Structures are given as C-alpha cells and as structure tokens.
Amino acid sequence: MVEDGAGAYTLKRKYLHEPARHSEATLDQRVRYVQEYRTQKTTGKLFVFIDESPWAVNSYRLRGRAKRGRRCIVERRRPKPSRWITAITAISDAHGVIHSTFVVGTVDGIIFMNFLVTLFGRLRELRTGSVVLIMDNVGFHNTDEVTTLIADAGHYHLNTAQNSCELNPIEQVFHIWKSHVNIPPDMTSCDNIVSRLSEAFSQVPTSHVRACIAHVTEVLFPRVALREQLHLRQIIAERFPGDPLEDYPAVEGNDQVRDEDNSDTDVDGSD
C-alpha cells in the first residue's frame, strides 16, 4: 500500500475501457434502450437475446490440485490450427438456450445470416409467433440483408445501447455455460471440442437463463435510470461470488491437471 496526501493506494488489476463507455451520450442511449425495451414488452412478444462468445481452444485453469511441495503440471498436445471456436447463441426466458451454432474462427455476415435462418426455423417449431430480437451493435448484426431477413420473417429487431454489453443477459448465461465446459487436456480436435461445448449448453437450466434476464431488468435497468456506470466483470462477480471461473485466463476454459507423480491430493504446492 502507498500513502500520500490523496489517501491510500493499493495495486489492483487494470481494466481497459473506451472513453465512450461512460460518456453522457452512452448513458443517454442506455436510458432510451430501456424505454424502448419496456415499450416492446407491452406487446406481449417473446424476447430472444442473441450474441457471440469465443472459446479459446488452448484454454486452461490457472490453478489445480497437487501434492504439497510439488508443482501442478498440465500435459496437453498442441491444438490443431484455429485458436478460437465462437458460439453464436439465442436465449429466451420461456425456452432457455434456444439454439447455438459453433464456428471455428470468427463470425461474419454470411455465417450470422445462416444462424438466423436456422434460429427462425427453431422458433417456428416452438410456435413462438413474432419475437423481439435483442442484439448488440456489431456491424454484421445490422446489415441491410439482416434487417430484411428479420422483417420478412415477421420479427422485430432491437439493438442494445452502444458500449453496453451488460444490458444483454446472454453475457451472464455465457458465464454459466463456460462453468459447465470440461475439455480434457488431450482433446485437440475441433469437432470433439464443439461436442463438449454443445453438451455444456444443454446443462444450463431454463431457470438460470430466466434468472439472468430478470437480473438485467430488475437490477440493472434501475441503475441505468440512475445513470450509474456498468462493468460486466463486476456484475459477474456480484452475481456469482467465489465462482471458479475467476481462476481462468481472460478467455475462460477448463482443463484437467495433475502433479509430477500423478497425485491429486493438495493445492498447487502450498499449505
């Protein structure tokens, strides 16, 4: 701790935010988004939240169990090319995780439109009728082709405010999803990894999805009205205190670990 005339300082983790994240213009956009959200809610339509989340193929836990006095070692083969697998996902409070598409690499406009076509087929199977699609402002969410596709299917498109991922409850659902993922260290095939990622989504209960949506509307929306700042990592920490995903690198993953003589008895060489 460092003390000076301004008070006490401690070393903390540093986070990078664009200046626009907490500008007056952004705060105004958040207020308008919440107003439009509530207006659309009075139509009785189902709200479907959509977003993308990456999974790093070489993700691993930063901590593991090992005998006292021994280092905790992870053994894994080098993953095959493509560092990322991206999940495009849609959720709702009535149906939980409705649909996910996994992409090796990143998402572009064509991939996203194919996702929407498949999603709309799934919505027809569920007999949802016209829905409100909630998405962020990334470019390929808002092309003329996407706008036409959504309108032709009879659905409505609402963007969240810019620099406001916290207002899409799917961010919290992604956190729950990643806590269920278990990728063995010797698994490097993208097909097998995608299978594990898909299985983890099936373990996310609809009640948990509903709770994430309620947290945004009942807890965060009032904070928007008060023009408070929003930080996703802080919100996740409040919602899931002591969550093991805090032990992961920036992109969370899951790995099995062992110590140098295959023991599994204590924590990373410390008391």
C-alpha positions, 0 to 999 in steps of 0.5 A, a space after each residue: 500500500 502507498 500513502 500520500 496526501 490523496 489517501 491510500 493506494 493499493 495495486 489492483 488489476 487494470 481494466 481497459 475501457 473506451 472513453 465512450 463507455 461512460 460518456 453522457 451520450 452512452 448513458 443517454 442511449 442506455 436510458 432510451 434502450 430501456 424505454 424502448 425495451 419496456 415499450 416492446 414488452 407491452 406487446 406481449 412478444 417473446 424476447 430472444 437475446 442473441 450474441 457471440 462468445 469465443 472459446 479459446 481452444 488452448 484454454 486452461 485453469 490457472 490453478 489445480 490440485 497437487 501434492 504439497 511441495 510439488 508443482 501442478 503440471 498440465 500435459 496437453 498436445 498442441 491444438 490443431 490450427 484455429 485458436 478460437 471456436 465462437 458460439 453464436 447463441 439465442 436465449 429466451 426466458 420461456 425456452 432457455 438456450 434456444 439454439 447455438 451454432 459453433 464456428 471455428 474462427 470468427 463470425 461474419 455476415 454470411 455465417 450470422 445470416 445462416 444462424 438466423 435462418 436456422 434460429 427462425 426455423 427453431 422458433 417456428 417449431 416452438 410456435 413462438 409467433 413474432 419475437 423481439 430480437 435483442 442484439 448488440 451493435 456489431 456491424 454484421 448484426 445490422 446489415 441491410 440483408 439482416 434487417 430484411 431477413 428479420 422483417 420478412 420473417 415477421 420479427 422485430 429487431 432491437 439493438 442494445 445501447 452502444 458500449 453496453 454489453 451488460 444490458 444483454 443477459 446472454 453475457 451472464 448465461 455465457 458465464 454459466 455455460 463456460 462453468 459447465 465446459 470440461 475439455 480434457 487436456 488431450 482433446 485437440 480436435 475441433 469437432 470433439 471440442 464443439 461436442 463438449 461445448 454443445 453438451 455444456 449448453 444443454 446443462 444450463 437450466 431454463 431457470 438460470 437463463 430466466 434468472 439472468 434476464 430478470 437480473 438485467 431488468 430488475 437490477 440493472 435497468 434501475 441503475 441505468 435510470 440512475 445513470 450509474 456506470 456498468 462493468 460486466 466483470 463486476 456484475 459477474 462477480 456480484 452475481 456469482 461470488 467465489 465462482 471458479 471461473 475467476 481462476 481462468 485466463 481472460 478467455 475462460 476454459 477448463 482443463 484437467 491437471 495433475 502433479 509430477 507423480 500423478 497425485 491429486 491430493 493438495 493445492 498447487 504446492 502450498 499449505 
